[in-house]
Amino acid sequence: MRKAIPYSTNNKIFVLGESLDRVNFPKLYKWAKDNPETLEQQLKSIADKWHNGSIGAAMQALESDLEHG
């Protein structure tokens, strides 16, 4: 299995081809910095189960859940 290695440019972190920034995704941004492997697994699972494989939609849903849950 490929290890999740997010990379960062200009205060953005890229995970699974999508960018996370501190302003729009503060919870996921912190998660990506602290434990990128589990974030990648969680996003893949949510995308596959609830969002027809869309990582972007999974990111929005998970960020919202973390902020309001």
Secondary structure, DSSP 4 states (H G I P E B T S, - for coil): -PPP--EEETTEEEETTEEEETTT-HHHHHHHHH-HHHHHHHHHHHHHHHSTT-HHHHHHHHHHHHHH-
